[in-house]
Amino acid sequence: ILAINSVQADFTYSNFFNTTNLSFNGNSTVFNNALRVTPALESQRGAVWYNTKQIVTTGFDTTFQYNVFGNTTPSVDPGADGFVFVLQN
């Protein structure tokens, strides 16, 4: 679930059947109705961006759920090294 509320826009992605206004870069994709920024393989990179600039100078609220590992057995699928939430001008 990704939701952002700001002065300019109010949008919610409760699932990713529809990815309107999102840009996928690198190895990012939708997998099992979730955003997969990178697969659990070495030397991967990816990003997902919302295409419409948002006004954030007055503050904003966001809520999201994430799973750093590809599955619930990290020893089998070591998953990612980390992630960032980026605000970019």
MOVEN-V77967 format. One line per field, one symbol per residue. ss: DSSP state (h for helix, s for strand, l for the rest). psi: psi as a letter, one per 30 degrees, with the letter a starting at -180 (. if undefined). Layout:
# MOVEN-V77967
ss=???
psi=???
This chain:
# MOVEN-V77967
ss=lssssllllssssllllllllsssssllsssllssslllllllllsssssllllllllllsssslllllllllllllllllllllllll
psi=kkkkkaeeljlkjflhekgkgkkklbgklkkhglkjeklillhllllkkkfkkkjgfgllkkklkljelfagiefejfalfalljkkk.
